[in-house]
Amino acid sequence: MVVKKMFGKVIYKENLSEETWLLGIELPEVAIFVPGQFVSLKVSEEGLRRSYSVASLPGKKMIELVINVSPMGLGSKYILGIKVGDSVEVLGFLGKFVVDVKELTGEKELLFVGTGTGMVPLKPMIEDLLINKKFHGRINLIWGMRYETDLFWVAELDKLQREYDNFCMEITLSRPGERWPGVQGHVGDVIGDLRIEGNKTIAFLCGNSEMIMEINDLLTNKGVPKRQILYERFA
Ligand SMILES: Cc1cc2nc3c(=O)[nH]c(=O)nc-3n(C[C@H](O)[C@H](O)[C@H](O)COP(=O)(O)OP(=O)(O)OC[C@H]3O[C@@H](n4cnc5c(N)ncnc54)[C@H](O)[C@@H]3O)c2cc1C
């Protein structure tokens, strides 16, 4: 796949949670990429860039990005300042954090683990498997966040869970409020309790380095071969 520099236009910008923004970017051509890939967005006049996973599915003349601005560095400030109608420069599509359909033979079970906006590439990967690829094997998603107010996409993920029997998700909050009805803790706590058949499992981890190292060790101890654990580090 050829990596191209593309000039797009911001066609919508929405606040998804306290510090998370959704950007819709119209492109000059149909976006051809594999769900899980990312773009490199130019965030300064000097040409400095930040990587952002594509949050939408391929095949449209636009992409969506979902960005948490809490780091408040150059990229975050650029995103906060961006307005509908602005031009943006993206380089894409990049990365190897994708599902290899050749691996989906036999009785494979897929485990997706994300923390924070590490969820961003996971949603289109799962949608592509369920909706486009008609994958019938088990898909588990574990999403870790701090607070309830950080969450987004919950209704969409719930809908997928209702529509597809083979898809199951668990959201776990490390610092929930008193009324949070769901699981409390870190993603590792949920995985610790999960029945995992090592050889059958292919895992996709996305988020910060500490989480990736911890879950990688946990899954290896549960018998998942290293080559069946893929990850994307956000920081
Ligand atoms: C392949 C890839 C895909 C990514 N996809 C997304 C995405 O879809 N959505 C998204 O919001 N981010 C994503 N990121 C992270 C993003 O590229 C930036 O690193 C992040 O938004 C911080 O950029 P910044 O310029 O605001 O902060 P910087 O100026 O880079 O850093 C400011 C401070 O924040 C810390 N920091 C850097 N990154 C993070 C982080 N992710 N979380 C917490 N603290 C951080 C730094 O250590 C530093 O102290 C992705 C990163 C990679 C490598």
The ligand as a Gaussian input file, in Angstrom:
#p B3LYP/6-31G(d) Opt

LIG

0 1
 C        0.427000       4.794000      16.223000
 C       -0.198000       5.807000      17.178000
 C       -1.549000       6.052000      17.105000
 C       -2.141000       6.970000      17.966000
 N       -3.493000       7.185000      17.895000
 C       -4.071000       8.063000      18.741000
 C       -5.493000       8.284000      18.697000
 O       -6.216000       7.687000      17.881000
 N       -6.024000       9.165000      19.581000
 C       -5.251000       9.842000      20.508000
 O       -5.786000      10.628000      21.293000
 N       -3.902000       9.660000      20.551000
 C       -3.301000       8.801000      19.699000
 N       -1.938000       8.623000      19.743000
 C       -1.133000       9.488000      20.644000
 C       -0.787000      10.806000      19.901000
 O       -0.017000      10.569000      18.746000
 C        0.007000      11.774000      20.764000
 O        1.172000      11.150000      21.209000
 C       -0.747000      12.278000      21.970000
 O       -1.995000      12.795000      21.559000
 C        0.024000      13.405000      22.674000
 O        0.326000      14.414000      21.744000
 P        0.597000      15.907000      22.203000
 O        1.315000      16.577000      21.071000
 O       -0.650000      16.553000      22.707000
 O        1.558000      15.766000      23.444000
 P        3.172000      15.737000      23.420000
 O        3.718000      17.110000      23.180000
 O        3.650000      14.651000      22.509000
 O        3.433000      15.317000      24.913000
 C        3.011000      16.143000      26.010000
 C        3.121000      15.343000      27.300000
 O        2.118000      14.308000      27.325000
 C        2.710000      13.011000      27.439000
 N        1.969000      12.118000      26.492000
 C        2.282000      11.893000      25.197000
 N        1.371000      11.061000      24.630000
 C        0.484000      10.778000      25.595000
 C       -0.680000       9.960000      25.632000
 N       -1.102000       9.247000      24.553000
 N       -1.362000       9.910000      26.794000
 C       -0.954000      10.590000      27.885000
 N        0.146000      11.368000      27.901000
 C        0.859000      11.459000      26.795000
 C        4.163000      13.187000      27.042000
 O        4.986000      12.252000      27.712000
 C        4.451000      14.614000      27.479000
 O        4.783000      14.666000      28.845000
 C       -1.332000       7.679000      18.910000
 C        0.037000       7.427000      18.965000
 C        0.605000       6.498000      18.133000
 C        2.094000       6.236000      18.224000

